[in-house]
Amino acid sequence: MPAEATMPTLSAQGDAREPLRVGLVGYGYAGKTFHAPLIAATPGLDFACVASSDAAKVHADWPQVDVVADAQALIARDDIDLVAIATPNDTHAPLASAALRAGKHVVVDKPFALDSGEARALIALARERERLLSVFHNRRWDSDFLGVRQAIADGRVGRVAHFESHLDRYRPAVRARWREGAGRGAGLWFDLGPHLIDQALQLFGQPKRVQANFARQRAGALSEDWAHVVLDYRDGLRVILHAGMLVAGGSPRFVVHGERGSLVKHEPDRQEAQLKAGLTPGADGWGADPDAMRFHDGSGAVRDIPTPPGDQRRYYIGIERAVRGLGPNPVTAEQALAVMNVLETAQRSARESRSLPLPALAPG
């Protein structure tokens, strides 16, 4: 199992330092729901500007924040230190490239890019310009994942043989939005697959082989809305990554079977729901998860294990420290490239209807 990444503390990072001014490109679902409130709640960051075509929408939530209509205008501003990109997937790479060339540190929402070639070019550019480049894999700080990871690390289930991770939704009507359209970077696998893959790689490292099956299950679907991917590891470990849009209930978030027992986590982390409801990150109850994990031991006994709270603020707290040279990048571009490698291999596997070896990532 890979070593756990250093977890930054939540204390303020010193009042003497000037805050890093952050510009957010995009104020759709990801920008409004996740990035804006998390940036605003992070000590040492100043949520300064948004690039959006709907200034009224932004100012209804953040009246003090500047709004510009054009992403390039935001990127060109001398008073912006960090650019967070929360736009449609096919714009991630060109916008990140423009921001790096303008001398900005960059956070890119997942997926990193549309393919590994774009991702590698961004990594090379960030190194050339000596700027931080990170990808918003915020689900590393979800309560459900933190609880399951701790239970595995503690040896509670013993050697893991079977692991299931589900991100299911019940949205039977196809909506008119780019995520559900027919363009490049659309579809459920590009939307939720990066979360599923990143968590699996954090737990188990790189698999040997990938086998994927995608489908369009809803009437009028323009891109895949069902994904089932199996990652093959050594010693017989099988990791199942699953997402669907016609799941009204009954599917647990995680299932782990091992030599000492089984662990089931039914309900997902609640931070997304809390953010949608307007709860400020860090407020009372933030990240709390009353849904305990259930552990079934070899004797047939069942007991509950409390789930630790989640806290996606830790991502941007890590970013603030990393930009200042006080800590590691919480999600490196190289880690995000590894996610892209699995994402692409699964696409090929689904097209060719066969299991494929995972290509080795070249060092450097």
N, C-alpha and C positions, 0 to 999 in steps of 0.2 A: 504494500500500500504506500502511495507517495506520502512524504512527510507533510504535515499540516502547515499551511502557509501562516506566516506571522500575522496575528490579529491585532490591528491597531487599537489603542484605547479610545475611549469616548470623551476624554477630558479636553478642555479647551487648549489650543496649541500656543498659548502665549499672547497676551494682549499687545505686546510691543511690536509685533510684526504687522506689516501692512497686509490686509486680506488679499487673496488672489481673486481677481475679477473674472467672473465666468460668463461666457456668452453661450446661450442655448440655441441651436439651430433646429427649428421644428417645434410646433406646439400641438401636435396631434395626440393620440392616446399615450404613447410612450413619454413624450416630452411633458405633457400636462400631468399625467398620473404619477410617474416615477421621478424623472430627472429634476423637474422644477422643485418639488417639495423636499427632495433629498439634498439638493444643492443648497437650498435656503436654510436647511436645518444643520448644515455642517459648519462647525467653528473654523474660522480661517478662510472661508469662501464667501465672496460677495456676489450674489445673484444679480448681475448688472444689466444684462441685455438679452433679448429674444429676437430671433429672426423669424417672422411669421407674417402671413398675408392677412391675418385677422387680429389687428391690434386690440379691438374691443374685447375679444375673448381673453387675451393675455391680461389686459388691464383689469378685467373683472376679477381676476384672481390675484394679480400682482400689480397694483396701481403705481408702485414706485419704480418699476422696472422699465428701462428704455425698450422700445420696440422699433425694429427696422424691417422693412418689407423684403429685403434681399439678403441672402446668406453671405454673398461676397462682401456686402457692406459691413456686416458684422465681423467677418474674418479680417477685413482690412483695418479695423479700429486698433489704434495704438494702445488703448487703455484696457484691452482684453488680454488676459494671460492664458486662459484655458477655454477651449471650444468644445462643447458637448454636442454631438451630432445625433439627433433623434428624428430622422427623416426616413422616407421610404428606402427599402434595402438597396435598390439599384443606384442610389445617390451616395451611399456611405463612402465608397472608395474615392470618388472625385472630390467630395467635400473635405474628407480627411486629408487628401493630398494638398488641396488648396490651403487648408489651415496650417499644415506642417510647413509648407513653403513660405507662409507668412510669418513663421517663427512662433506659432502657438503650440502649446501642449494640447493634446487631443484625447478625448474620450469618444469612442464610437459605440453606439448601441449595437446589440447583436442583431443579425450575424455580422461578423467582422467585415465581410465583403461578399461579392457574388461567387468568387472562386479563389483558389489558393494562389493563383498568379497575381491577382489584385492585392491579396493579403501580403505576399512576399514583397511586392513593390512598395507598399506602405511601410513595412518593417525596415527596408533598406533606406527609405527616405527619412524616417524618424531617426535612424542612426546617423545618417549624414548630417541632419540638421540639429542633432543632439537635443531632441525634444521627447518628452514622455508621450507614449502612445499606449492606450489601454482600451479594453473592450468591456462593456457593461454586462458582465455575467453576474448580475445581482442575486441570482438564485442560490449562490454559494452561502448566502446569509439568511436563508429561509429556515424557519423553525423545524419543519419536517426533515429537511436534509441534515441540519445540524444534529438532530436527535438520532437519526439513523447512522450517521457517520460516527458519532460518539459510541453508540452501542456496538458497532463493528470494531472500532478501535479498542474498546474495552474487552473484546473477545467474548462478548455475551453469546453470540450465535456460533462461535468457533469459526473454522474455515468456511467461507461463504461458497456455496455451490450454485445458487440460483438467486438472481436479483431482478426485481421488476420495478420499473419507474414509470408512472402514468401521469400525464398531463391531459386530462379529458375535460371536455366542455359539453354543454347542451345548447347548441345554437342551430336549430334545424333550418332556419331561413338564411339563405346566402345573402350577405349584405354587400352593398355597392361601395366597396373600399379596396384599396390597392392590395391589401394582404390576402384578399380572397379573389383577386383578379387572375388574369391569364399571363401577366408579364413575368419577366425574369425576376427571381427573388420572391415571388408570391407563393402561396400555399402553406399548408400547416407544418410541413417538415422544416421549411426555412424559418417559420415563425417560432415554433416551440421546440424543434429539434435541437437548436444550439443549447438551450437550457438542459435538456435531457442528456445530451452528449457531455457537456462540461461537467456536470455532477458525476457522471460515470467515470470520466477520466480522472477527476479528483480522487475518487475512491479506489480505482483499480488500475489506473494507467492505460497505456495503449493496448487495444485488443489485437489478436492475430488476424481475425477475419470479420467481415461484415456481411450480413444478409438482410435485405430490406424488401418490404412489400408496401406499396402505396395504392390508394384507391380514392375515387370520387363517389361518395355515398349519398350526398344530398341532391335533391332535384335542382338542376341548374348550376351545379358546381362547375367553376371554371378552372380550378386547380385542385390538387389533392387535399382532401379534408380528413383523411385517415392514414395513419402511418404506423407500421409495426416493423421494428428493427431489432435484430439479434446480433449481439457482439460476442464472438467466441474468444475465450481466454485459455491460457494453459491450465492444466489440472482440472479440466472439465467445467470450469466456471462459465455460466451463460448469463449474460445481461440482456434483459428485454426492455426496450424503450418503446413506449406506446403513447399515441395521441389520437383522439377522435373528437368529432364535433356532434355526435349523436349519443352522448352518454348522459342520461338524466340522473344517474346515481348508481351506487353499489360497487364502484370500482375504487379500490384503495389506492392511495398515493404511492406507497412503497410496500413491497413484499420481499422479505429476505429469508432464505432458507439456508441453514448451515449445519455443521456436524453436531452442534450442541442444542439446536432448537430453531424456532422460526420467529421472526419479528414482523409485525404488521402495523403500518401507520395509515389510518383511514383518511383523515381529513387533511387538506393541504394547508400550508402556511396562510395566515390571514392578512399579511401586510398589504397586498394588493387591494383587498376588500376595504381595509382601513383607509388606505389612501383615497380610494374612490369615494368613500364616505366623508372625506375631508379631515380625517384625524391627522394632526401634526406629528411628524416623526419625532419620537422621544417623549410624547405625551403619555400620561398614565394609561397603561394597558397596551402601549405600542409593542407589537410583535408577540404579545402573549398568546400562548397556544394551549387551551384547556384540554385538547384532545390528546390523551395519553397514548403512547405506543403500547401494543399488546405483545407480550412475549410468551410463546408456547414452548415449554422445555420438553425434554425427551420423555418425562414421566407422565405427560398429559396435563400437567398443571399450567394454569394461565395466570399471569399477573401483569398489572399495568406498570409502565415506566413513564414518569413525567417527561414531557417534551420541553426542551429548553426554549426560551424566547428567541425569536429571530430578530435581526436588526440589519436591514439593508443600508442604513447610514454608514456602516463600516466600510462600504466600498468607497464612498466619496471622502470619508475621513482618511482612508489609505491613500487616495489620490492626492489630497492636500499635503500629506506628509511626504509622499514620493516626489512631488514637484519641488518641494523645499530641500530634498536630499536627506530627509529625516527617517525614511523607511522605504520598504520595497514597494514596487508597483503591485497593487492588489490583484490585478489580472494582467499578466504580460501579453504582449502581442504574439509572442511565440506560443503561449498556451492557447490563445484564440486561433492561431494557425493550426494547431493540432485538432481543435474542434472542427475547423473547416475541412481538414483531411478526412475525418469520419463522415461529415455531412456530404461531401462530394462522392466518397466511395459508396455510401448508401444510395445516392441517386443513380450511380452506375449499376449497382446491384439490382435495383428495382427495374431499370430499363432492360437489363440483360437477363433477368429472372434467374440469378445464380448467386451463390456465395462468392465473395471476392476477398483476396488477401488485402490487408490494409497496407498501402504503400509506406515505406519508411520515409520519415522526414529527414532531409539532408541537414547535417549540423551547420550551425552558424547563423 
